[in-house]
């Protein structure tokens, strides 16, 4: 699984002209594996 994902330590959310950073490592002590989505499917 790690070969397909990259280690992430948080997420950015943009709203209007503001950028909000959610630092997962600081808030939870854990990081995440991030996987890219290359295709969207319709129901």
PDB file of N, CA, C, O and CB in Angstrom:
ATOM      1  N   UNK A   1       0.813  -1.189   0.000  1.00  0.00           N
ATOM      2  CA  UNK A   1       0.000   0.000   0.000  1.00  0.00           C
ATOM      3  C   UNK A   1       0.859   1.257   0.000  1.00  0.00           C
ATOM      4  O   UNK A   1       0.513   2.231  -0.668  1.00  0.00           O
ATOM      5  CB  UNK A   1      -0.926  -0.004   1.190  1.00  0.00           C
ATOM      6  N   UNK A   2       1.967   1.262   0.730  1.00  0.00           N
ATOM      7  CA  UNK A   2       2.788   2.453   0.819  1.00  0.00           C
ATOM      8  C   UNK A   2       3.407   2.834  -0.522  1.00  0.00           C
ATOM      9  O   UNK A   2       3.753   3.997  -0.733  1.00  0.00           O
ATOM     10  CB  UNK A   2       3.870   2.250   1.842  1.00  0.00           C
ATOM     11  N   UNK A   3       3.550   1.875  -1.427  1.00  0.00           N
ATOM     12  CA  UNK A   3       4.132   2.188  -2.730  1.00  0.00           C
ATOM     13  C   UNK A   3       3.207   3.065  -3.566  1.00  0.00           C
ATOM     14  O   UNK A   3       3.674   3.764  -4.466  1.00  0.00           O
ATOM     15  CB  UNK A   3       4.450   0.906  -3.484  1.00  0.00           C
ATOM     16  N   UNK A   4       1.918   3.042  -3.291  1.00  0.00           N
ATOM     17  CA  UNK A   4       0.953   3.808  -4.069  1.00  0.00           C
ATOM     18  C   UNK A   4       0.565   5.125  -3.421  1.00  0.00           C
ATOM     19  O   UNK A   4      -0.055   5.965  -4.073  1.00  0.00           O
ATOM     20  CB  UNK A   4      -0.273   2.989  -4.294  1.00  0.00           C
ATOM     21  N   UNK A   5       0.911   5.331  -2.164  1.00  0.00           N
ATOM     22  CA  UNK A   5       0.515   6.557  -1.462  1.00  0.00           C
ATOM     23  C   UNK A   5       1.720   7.343  -0.993  1.00  0.00           C
ATOM     24  O   UNK A   5       2.848   6.850  -1.016  1.00  0.00           O
ATOM     25  CB  UNK A   5      -0.375   6.228  -0.274  1.00  0.00           C
ATOM     26  N   UNK A   6       1.466   8.590  -0.561  1.00  0.00           N
ATOM     27  CA  UNK A   6       2.522   9.406   0.019  1.00  0.00           C
ATOM     28  C   UNK A   6       2.117   9.770   1.439  1.00  0.00           C
ATOM     29  O   UNK A   6       0.932   9.886   1.752  1.00  0.00           O
ATOM     30  CB  UNK A   6       2.787  10.683  -0.835  1.00  0.00           C
ATOM     31  N   UNK A   7       3.112   9.946   2.287  1.00  0.00           N
ATOM     32  CA  UNK A   7       2.842  10.273   3.681  1.00  0.00           C
ATOM     33  C   UNK A   7       2.382  11.721   3.769  1.00  0.00           C
ATOM     34  O   UNK A   7       3.014  12.622   3.218  1.00  0.00           O
ATOM     35  CB  UNK A   7       4.097  10.037   4.564  1.00  0.00           C
ATOM     36  N   UNK A   8       1.278  11.930   4.467  1.00  0.00           N
ATOM     37  CA  UNK A   8       0.753  13.272   4.662  1.00  0.00           C
ATOM     38  C   UNK A   8       0.669  13.595   6.142  1.00  0.00           C
ATOM     39  O   UNK A   8       0.417  12.720   6.970  1.00  0.00           O
ATOM     40  CB  UNK A   8      -0.619  13.416   4.006  1.00  0.00           C
ATOM     41  N   UNK A   9       0.884  14.864   6.463  1.00  0.00           N
ATOM     42  CA  UNK A   9       0.828  15.262   7.867  1.00  0.00           C
ATOM     43  C   UNK A   9      -0.330  16.196   8.172  1.00  0.00           C
ATOM     44  O   UNK A   9      -0.481  16.649   9.306  1.00  0.00           O
ATOM     45  CB  UNK A   9       2.115  15.920   8.262  1.00  0.00           C
ATOM     46  N   UNK A  10      -1.152  16.488   7.163  1.00  0.00           N
ATOM     47  CA  UNK A  10      -2.280  17.371   7.384  1.00  0.00           C
ATOM     48  C   UNK A  10      -2.998  17.666   6.085  1.00  0.00           C
ATOM     49  O   UNK A  10      -2.758  17.034   5.056  1.00  0.00           O
ATOM     50  CB  UNK A  10      -1.827  18.659   8.037  1.00  0.00           C
ATOM     51  N   UNK A  11      -3.891  18.650   6.161  1.00  0.00           N
ATOM     52  CA  UNK A  11      -4.673  19.020   4.987  1.00  0.00           C
ATOM     53  C   UNK A  11      -4.880  20.526   4.971  1.00  0.00           C
ATOM     54  O   UNK A  11      -4.894  21.175   6.016  1.00  0.00           O
ATOM     55  CB  UNK A  11      -6.032  18.281   4.971  1.00  0.00           C
ATOM     56  N   UNK A  12      -5.040  21.072   3.772  1.00  0.00           N
ATOM     57  CA  UNK A  12      -5.352  22.484   3.605  1.00  0.00           C
ATOM     58  C   UNK A  12      -6.776  22.596   3.077  1.00  0.00           C
ATOM     59  O   UNK A  12      -7.187  21.847   2.192  1.00  0.00           O
ATOM     60  CB  UNK A  12      -4.337  23.182   2.644  1.00  0.00           C
ATOM     61  N   UNK A  13      -7.512  23.534   3.630  1.00  0.00           N
ATOM     62  CA  UNK A  13      -8.859  23.825   3.148  1.00  0.00           C
ATOM     63  C   UNK A  13      -8.888  25.303   2.780  1.00  0.00           C
ATOM     64  O   UNK A  13      -8.529  26.156   3.592  1.00  0.00           O
ATOM     65  CB  UNK A  13      -9.960  23.472   4.228  1.00  0.00           C
ATOM     66  N   UNK A  14      -9.311  25.603   1.565  1.00  0.00           N
ATOM     67  CA  UNK A  14      -9.409  27.006   1.169  1.00  0.00           C
ATOM     68  C   UNK A  14     -10.879  27.406   1.091  1.00  0.00           C
ATOM     69  O   UNK A  14     -11.729  26.661   0.602  1.00  0.00           O
ATOM     70  CB  UNK A  14      -8.698  27.251  -0.194  1.00  0.00           C
ATOM     71  N   UNK A  15     -11.143  28.604   1.590  1.00  0.00           N
ATOM     72  CA  UNK A  15     -12.493  29.156   1.585  1.00  0.00           C
ATOM     73  C   UNK A  15     -12.370  30.635   1.281  1.00  0.00           C
ATOM     74  O   UNK A  15     -11.730  31.382   2.022  1.00  0.00           O
ATOM     75  CB  UNK A  15     -13.233  28.910   2.949  1.00  0.00           C
ATOM     76  N   UNK A  16     -12.988  31.054   0.185  1.00  0.00           N
ATOM     77  CA  UNK A  16     -12.794  32.417  -0.323  1.00  0.00           C
ATOM     78  C   UNK A  16     -11.307  32.651  -0.497  1.00  0.00           C
ATOM     79  O   UNK A  16     -10.674  31.940  -1.276  1.00  0.00           O
ATOM     80  CB  UNK A  16     -13.418  33.484   0.637  1.00  0.00           C
ATOM     81  N   UNK A  17     -10.732  33.604   0.185  1.00  0.00           N
ATOM     82  CA  UNK A  17      -9.293  33.863   0.061  1.00  0.00           C
ATOM     83  C   UNK A  17      -8.522  33.359   1.277  1.00  0.00           C
ATOM     84  O   UNK A  17      -7.324  33.615   1.396  1.00  0.00           O
ATOM     85  CB  UNK A  17      -9.040  35.357  -0.128  1.00  0.00           C
ATOM     86  N   UNK A  18      -9.189  32.651   2.174  1.00  0.00           N
ATOM     87  CA  UNK A  18      -8.542  32.137   3.372  1.00  0.00           C
ATOM     88  C   UNK A  18      -8.044  30.716   3.155  1.00  0.00           C
ATOM     89  O   UNK A  18      -8.687  29.927   2.463  1.00  0.00           O
ATOM     90  CB  UNK A  18      -9.502  32.185   4.556  1.00  0.00           C
ATOM     91  N   UNK A  19      -6.906  30.392   3.743  1.00  0.00           N
ATOM     92  CA  UNK A  19      -6.345  29.048   3.714  1.00  0.00           C
ATOM     93  C   UNK A  19      -6.240  28.552   5.148  1.00  0.00           C
ATOM     94  O   UNK A  19      -5.576  29.168   5.981  1.00  0.00           O
ATOM     95  CB  UNK A  19      -4.953  29.022   3.003  1.00  0.00           C
ATOM     96  N   UNK A  20      -6.895  27.444   5.426  1.00  0.00           N
ATOM     97  CA  UNK A  20      -6.914  26.868   6.767  1.00  0.00           C
ATOM     98  C   UNK A  20      -6.114  25.579   6.735  1.00  0.00           C
ATOM     99  O   UNK A  20      -6.370  24.706   5.905  1.00  0.00           O
ATOM    100  CB  UNK A  20      -8.376  26.614   7.264  1.00  0.00           C
ATOM    101  N   UNK A  21      -5.150  25.456   7.630  1.00  0.00           N
ATOM    102  CA  UNK A  21      -4.306  24.265   7.711  1.00  0.00           C
ATOM    103  C   UNK A  21      -4.758  23.409   8.888  1.00  0.00           C
ATOM    104  O   UNK A  21      -4.870  23.899  10.012  1.00  0.00           O
ATOM    105  CB  UNK A  21      -2.805  24.651   7.854  1.00  0.00           C
ATOM    106  N   UNK A  22      -5.017  22.130   8.629  1.00  0.00           N
ATOM    107  CA  UNK A  22      -5.328  21.176   9.686  1.00  0.00           C
ATOM    108  C   UNK A  22      -4.109  20.283   9.856  1.00  0.00           C
ATOM    109  O   UNK A  22      -3.816  19.456   8.993  1.00  0.00           O
ATOM    110  CB  UNK A  22      -6.619  20.336   9.356  1.00  0.00           C
ATOM    111  N   UNK A  23      -3.407  20.446  10.953  1.00  0.00           N
ATOM    112  CA  UNK A  23      -2.182  19.709  11.225  1.00  0.00           C
ATOM    113  C   UNK A  23      -2.538  18.428  11.976  1.00  0.00           C
ATOM    114  O   UNK A  23      -2.752  18.453  13.188  1.00  0.00           O
ATOM    115  CB  UNK A  23      -1.174  20.576  12.040  1.00  0.00           C
ATOM    116  N   UNK A  24      -2.601  17.317  11.258  1.00  0.00           N
ATOM    117  CA  UNK A  24      -2.999  16.048  11.865  1.00  0.00           C
ATOM    118  C   UNK A  24      -1.986  15.535  12.875  1.00  0.00           C
ATOM    119  O   UNK A  24      -2.365  15.016  13.925  1.00  0.00           O
ATOM    120  CB  UNK A  24      -3.206  15.012  10.796  1.00  0.00           C
ATOM    121  N   UNK A  25      -0.707  15.675  12.570  1.00  0.00           N
ATOM    122  CA  UNK A  25       0.320  15.167  13.478  1.00  0.00           C
ATOM    123  C   UNK A  25       0.271  15.934  14.805  1.00  0.00           C
ATOM    124  O   UNK A  25       0.347  15.323  15.871  1.00  0.00           O
ATOM    125  CB  UNK A  25       1.729  15.285  12.833  1.00  0.00           C
ATOM    126  N   UNK A  26       0.147  17.235  14.750  1.00  0.00           N
ATOM    127  CA  UNK A  26       0.098  18.027  15.982  1.00  0.00           C
ATOM    128  C   UNK A  26      -1.158  17.729  16.794  1.00  0.00           C
ATOM    129  O   UNK A  26      -1.103  17.672  18.022  1.00  0.00           O
ATOM    130  CB  UNK A  26       0.160  19.517  15.656  1.00  0.00           C
ATOM    131  N   UNK A  27      -2.284  17.539  16.119  1.00  0.00           N
ATOM    132  CA  UNK A  27      -3.557  17.354  16.815  1.00  0.00           C
ATOM    133  C   UNK A  27      -3.840  15.918  17.238  1.00  0.00           C
ATOM    134  O   UNK A  27      -4.539  15.691  18.225  1.00  0.00           O
ATOM    135  CB  UNK A  27      -4.663  17.827  15.949  1.00  0.00           C
ATOM    136  N   UNK A  28      -3.303  14.945  16.498  1.00  0.00           N
ATOM    137  CA  UNK A  28      -3.614  13.549  16.814  1.00  0.00           C
ATOM    138  C   UNK A  28      -2.381  12.702  17.113  1.00  0.00           C
ATOM    139  O   UNK A  28      -2.492  11.619  17.687  1.00  0.00           O
ATOM    140  CB  UNK A  28      -4.370  12.932  15.676  1.00  0.00           C
ATOM    141  N   UNK A  29      -1.210  13.192  16.725  1.00  0.00           N
ATOM    142  CA  UNK A  29       0.006  12.417  16.897  1.00  0.00           C
ATOM    143  C   UNK A  29       0.203  11.364  15.819  1.00  0.00           C
ATOM    144  O   UNK A  29       1.113  10.540  15.913  1.00  0.00           O
ATOM    145  CB  UNK A  29      -0.001  11.761  18.236  1.00  0.00           C
ATOM    146  N   UNK A  30      -0.643  11.383  14.795  1.00  0.00           N
ATOM    147  CA  UNK A  30      -0.565  10.381  13.723  1.00  0.00           C
ATOM    148  C   UNK A  30      -0.549  11.074  12.371  1.00  0.00           C
ATOM    149  O   UNK A  30      -1.063  12.182  12.217  1.00  0.00           O
ATOM    150  CB  UNK A  30      -1.752   9.385  13.804  1.00  0.00           C
ATOM    151  N   UNK A  31       0.055  10.395  11.387  1.00  0.00           N
ATOM    152  CA  UNK A  31       0.002  10.887  10.021  1.00  0.00           C
ATOM    153  C   UNK A  31      -0.905   9.977   9.197  1.00  0.00           C
ATOM    154  O   UNK A  31      -1.457   9.008   9.719  1.00  0.00           O
ATOM    155  CB  UNK A  31       1.422  10.962   9.403  1.00  0.00           C
ATOM    156  N   UNK A  32      -1.057  10.285   7.924  1.00  0.00           N
ATOM    157  CA  UNK A  32      -1.940   9.511   7.050  1.00  0.00           C
ATOM    158  C   UNK A  32      -1.206   9.169   5.761  1.00  0.00           C
ATOM    159  O   UNK A  32      -0.204   9.801   5.427  1.00  0.00           O
ATOM    160  CB  UNK A  32      -3.244  10.294   6.743  1.00  0.00           C
ATOM    161  N   UNK A  33      -1.700   8.174   5.041  1.00  0.00           N
ATOM    162  CA  UNK A  33      -1.237   7.904   3.685  1.00  0.00           C
ATOM    163  C   UNK A  33      -2.249   8.514   2.723  1.00  0.00           C
ATOM    164  O   UNK A  33      -3.455   8.302   2.855  1.00  0.00           O
ATOM    165  CB  UNK A  33      -1.061   6.361   3.430  1.00  0.00           C
ATOM    166  N   UNK A  34      -1.746   9.271   1.759  1.00  0.00           N
ATOM    167  CA  UNK A  34      -2.603   9.975   0.811  1.00  0.00           C
ATOM    168  C   UNK A  34      -2.493   9.292  -0.539  1.00  0.00           C
ATOM    169  O   UNK A  34      -1.391   9.040  -1.029  1.00  0.00           O
ATOM    170  CB  UNK A  34      -2.218  11.481   0.706  1.00  0.00           C
ATOM    171  N   UNK A  35      -3.625   8.995  -1.134  1.00  0.00           N
ATOM    172  CA  UNK A  35      -3.684   8.348  -2.446  1.00  0.00           C
ATOM    173  C   UNK A  35      -4.358   9.284  -3.438  1.00  0.00           C
ATOM    174  O   UNK A  35      -5.361   9.919  -3.112  1.00  0.00           O
ATOM    175  CB  UNK A  35      -4.442   6.993  -2.368  1.00  0.00           C
ATOM    176  N   UNK A  36      -3.817   9.371  -4.632  1.00  0.00           N
ATOM    177  CA  UNK A  36      -4.410  10.199  -5.676  1.00  0.00           C
ATOM    178  C   UNK A  36      -5.612   9.514  -6.305  1.00  0.00           C
ATOM    179  O   UNK A  36      -5.658   8.289  -6.418  1.00  0.00           O
ATOM    180  CB  UNK A  36      -3.377  10.527  -6.745  1.00  0.00           C
ATOM    181  N   UNK A  37      -6.578  10.319  -6.712  1.00  0.00           N
ATOM    182  CA  UNK A  37      -7.751   9.792  -7.408  1.00  0.00           C
ATOM    183  C   UNK A  37      -7.631  10.195  -8.862  1.00  0.00           C
ATOM    184  O   UNK A  37      -7.543  11.382  -9.175  1.00  0.00           O
ATOM    185  CB  UNK A  37      -9.092  10.317  -6.778  1.00  0.00           C
ATOM    186  N   UNK A  38      -7.627   9.226  -9.744  1.00  0.00           N
ATOM    187  CA  UNK A  38      -7.433   9.538 -11.159  1.00  0.00           C
ATOM    188  C   UNK A  38      -8.713   9.434 -11.973  1.00  0.00           C
ATOM    189  O   UNK A  38      -8.751   9.884 -13.119  1.00  0.00           O
ATOM    190  CB  UNK A  38      -6.397   8.624 -11.743  1.00  0.00           C
ATOM    191  N   UNK A  39      -9.741   8.862 -11.415  1.00  0.00           N
ATOM    192  CA  UNK A  39     -10.983   8.688 -12.174  1.00  0.00           C
ATOM    193  C   UNK A  39     -12.177   8.882 -11.246  1.00  0.00           C
ATOM    194  O   UNK A  39     -12.199   8.402 -10.112  1.00  0.00           O
ATOM    195  CB  UNK A  39     -11.035   7.285 -12.846  1.00  0.00           C
ATOM    196  N   UNK A  40     -13.152   9.589 -11.759  1.00  0.00           N
ATOM    197  CA  UNK A  40     -14.387   9.749 -10.998  1.00  0.00           C
ATOM    198  C   UNK A  40     -15.464   8.934 -11.698  1.00  0.00           C
ATOM    199  O   UNK A  40     -15.548   8.931 -12.926  1.00  0.00           O
ATOM    200  CB  UNK A  40     -14.802  11.263 -10.875  1.00  0.00           C
ATOM    201  N   UNK A  41     -16.275   8.254 -10.932  1.00  0.00           N
ATOM    202  CA  UNK A  41     -17.332   7.447 -11.513  1.00  0.00           C
ATOM    203  C   UNK A  41     -18.683   7.994 -11.091  1.00  0.00           C
ATOM    204  O   UNK A  41     -18.854   8.441  -9.956  1.00  0.00           O
ATOM    205  CB  UNK A  41     -17.190   5.975 -11.100  1.00  0.00           C
ATOM    206  N   UNK A  42     -19.625   7.959 -11.990  1.00  0.00           N
ATOM    207  CA  UNK A  42     -20.977   8.427 -11.706  1.00  0.00           C
ATOM    208  C   UNK A  42     -21.834   7.229 -11.271  1.00  0.00           C
ATOM    209  O   UNK A  42     -21.648   6.114 -11.758  1.00  0.00           O
ATOM    210  CB  UNK A  42     -21.600   9.139 -12.956  1.00  0.00           C
ATOM    211  N   UNK A  43     -22.753   7.470 -10.369  1.00  0.00           N
ATOM    212  CA  UNK A  43     -23.611   6.355  -9.915  1.00  0.00           C
ATOM    213  C   UNK A  43     -24.532   5.850 -11.009  1.00  0.00           C
ATOM    214  O   UNK A  43     -25.308   4.921 -10.784  1.00  0.00           O
ATOM    215  CB  UNK A  43     -24.447   6.785  -8.720  1.00  0.00           C
TER     216      UNK A  43
END
